[in-house]
Amino acid sequence: MKQSFALFMTIIALTSFSYLSLSIIETNSISSNIDTLKYLHLQANIHIKYIKEYITTHTKEEIENLNLNDARFNLIITPKEDNNITTYNISIQTKDDTTIRICSSVSK
């Protein structure tokens, strides 16, 4: 009777510790993924801010030749002219499987 009770308690302890360890590992994994996404989103926002300043201070030819020196992002700038006002639509997105995309527009 004592051996069966000890075996039962061991099984319960093992099950509860394994469940606890799995939940800790899942939490750390999700936290790491969120940190990566936050970093990429912040970096994309910094690029958008720089591109907006660049567009307001440079000519159309310089804007067409603009490219990012960051291998993680794709940059698409599409100009749209309307009554001597050019609106630049800016889209920046990651190249890998993360789904970070930021769009903005600047009128000049």
The 8 nearest C-alpha neighbors of each residue, nearest first, counted from 0:
[[1, 3, 2, 4, 5, 6, 7, 8],
 [2, 0, 4, 3, 5, 6, 7, 8],
 [3, 1, 5, 4, 0, 6, 7, 8],
 [2, 4, 6, 0, 5, 1, 7, 8],
 [3, 5, 7, 1, 6, 2, 8, 0],
 [6, 4, 2, 8, 7, 3, 9, 1],
 [5, 7, 3, 9, 4, 8, 2, 10],
 [6, 8, 4, 10, 9, 5, 3, 11],
 [9, 7, 11, 5, 10, 6, 12, 4],
 [10, 8, 6, 12, 7, 11, 13, 5],
 [9, 11, 13, 7, 8, 12, 14, 6],
 [10, 12, 8, 14, 9, 13, 15, 7],
 [13, 11, 9, 15, 14, 10, 8, 16],
 [12, 14, 10, 16, 11, 15, 9, 17],
 [15, 13, 11, 17, 12, 16, 10, 18],
 [14, 16, 18, 12, 17, 13, 11, 19],
 [17, 15, 19, 13, 18, 14, 20, 12],
 [18, 16, 20, 14, 19, 15, 13, 21],
 [17, 19, 15, 21, 16, 20, 14, 22],
 [20, 18, 16, 22, 17, 21, 15, 23],
 [19, 21, 17, 23, 22, 18, 16, 24],
 [22, 20, 24, 18, 23, 19, 17, 25],
 [21, 23, 25, 19, 20, 24, 26, 18],
 [24, 22, 20, 26, 21, 25, 27, 19],
 [23, 25, 21, 27, 26, 22, 28, 20],
 [26, 24, 28, 22, 23, 27, 29, 21],
 [25, 27, 23, 29, 24, 28, 30, 22],
 [28, 26, 30, 24, 25, 29, 31, 23],
 [27, 29, 25, 31, 30, 26, 24, 32],
 [30, 28, 32, 26, 31, 27, 25, 33],
 [29, 31, 27, 33, 28, 32, 26, 34],
 [30, 32, 34, 28, 29, 33, 27, 35],
 [33, 31, 29, 35, 34, 30, 28, 36],
 [34, 32, 36, 30, 35, 31, 37, 29],
 [33, 35, 37, 31, 32, 36, 38, 30],
 [36, 34, 38, 32, 33, 37, 39, 31],
 [37, 35, 33, 39, 38, 34, 40, 32],
 [36, 38, 34, 40, 35, 39, 33, 41],
 [39, 37, 35, 41, 36, 40, 34, 42],
 [40, 38, 42, 36, 41, 37, 43, 35],
 [41, 39, 43, 37, 42, 38, 36, 44],
 [40, 42, 44, 38, 39, 43, 37, 45],
 [41, 43, 39, 45, 44, 40, 38, 46],
 [44, 42, 46, 40, 45, 41, 39, 47],
 [45, 43, 47, 41, 46, 42, 48, 40],
 [44, 46, 42, 48, 43, 47, 49, 41],
 [45, 47, 43, 49, 44, 48, 50, 42],
 [48, 46, 44, 50, 49, 45, 51, 43],
 [47, 49, 45, 51, 46, 50, 44, 52],
 [50, 48, 46, 52, 47, 51, 53, 45],
 [49, 51, 53, 47, 52, 48, 54, 46],
 [52, 50, 54, 48, 53, 49, 47, 55],
 [53, 51, 49, 55, 50, 54, 56, 48],
 [54, 52, 50, 56, 51, 55, 57, 49],
 [55, 53, 51, 52, 57, 56, 50, 62],
 [54, 56, 52, 53, 57, 51, 107, 105],
 [55, 57, 53, 54, 52, 58, 51, 107],
 [58, 56, 54, 53, 55, 61, 62, 59],
 [59, 57, 61, 60, 62, 56, 54, 55],
 [58, 60, 62, 61, 63, 57, 54, 64],
 [61, 59, 63, 62, 58, 64, 57, 65],
 [62, 60, 64, 58, 63, 59, 57, 65],
 [61, 63, 59, 65, 64, 60, 54, 58],
 [64, 62, 60, 61, 65, 59, 76, 66],
 [65, 63, 61, 62, 66, 60, 59, 67],
 [66, 64, 62, 63, 61, 67, 50, 60],
 [67, 65, 64, 68, 74, 63, 62, 69],
 [68, 66, 69, 65, 74, 72, 70, 73],
 [67, 69, 70, 66, 72, 71, 65, 73],
 [68, 70, 67, 71, 72, 73, 66, 46],
 [71, 69, 72, 68, 67, 73, 94, 93],
 [70, 72, 69, 94, 93, 73, 95, 92],
 [73, 71, 93, 92, 94, 70, 69, 74],
 [74, 72, 92, 91, 93, 94, 75, 71],
 [73, 75, 91, 90, 72, 76, 92, 67],
 [74, 76, 90, 89, 91, 77, 73, 88],
 [77, 75, 89, 88, 87, 90, 78, 74],
 [76, 78, 88, 87, 75, 79, 89, 86],
 [79, 77, 87, 86, 88, 85, 80, 76],
 [78, 80, 86, 85, 87, 77, 81, 88],
 [81, 79, 85, 84, 86, 83, 78, 82],
 [80, 82, 84, 83, 85, 79, 86, 78],
 [83, 81, 84, 80, 85, 79, 86, 107],
 [84, 82, 81, 85, 80, 107, 86, 79],
 [85, 83, 81, 82, 80, 107, 86, 106],
 [84, 86, 80, 107, 79, 106, 81, 78],
 [85, 87, 106, 79, 105, 78, 107, 80],
 [86, 88, 78, 105, 104, 77, 89, 106],
 [89, 87, 104, 77, 76, 103, 78, 86],
 [90, 88, 76, 103, 102, 104, 75, 87],
 [91, 89, 102, 75, 101, 74, 76, 103],
 [90, 92, 74, 101, 73, 100, 75, 102],
 [93, 91, 100, 73, 72, 99, 101, 94],
 [92, 94, 72, 71, 95, 99, 73, 97],
 [95, 93, 72, 71, 73, 92, 96, 97],
 [94, 96, 97, 93, 71, 98, 72, 92],
 [95, 97, 98, 94, 93, 99, 92, 71],
 [98, 96, 95, 99, 93, 36, 94, 39],
 [97, 99, 96, 100, 93, 92, 95, 36],
 [98, 100, 92, 93, 97, 40, 101, 39],
 [101, 99, 92, 91, 98, 102, 93, 90],
 [102, 100, 91, 90, 92, 103, 99, 43],
 [103, 101, 90, 89, 91, 100, 104, 88],
 [102, 104, 89, 88, 90, 101, 105, 47],
 [103, 105, 88, 87, 89, 86, 106, 102],
 [106, 104, 87, 86, 107, 51, 88, 103],
 [107, 105, 86, 85, 87, 84, 104, 55],
 [106, 85, 84, 86, 55, 105, 54, 87]]
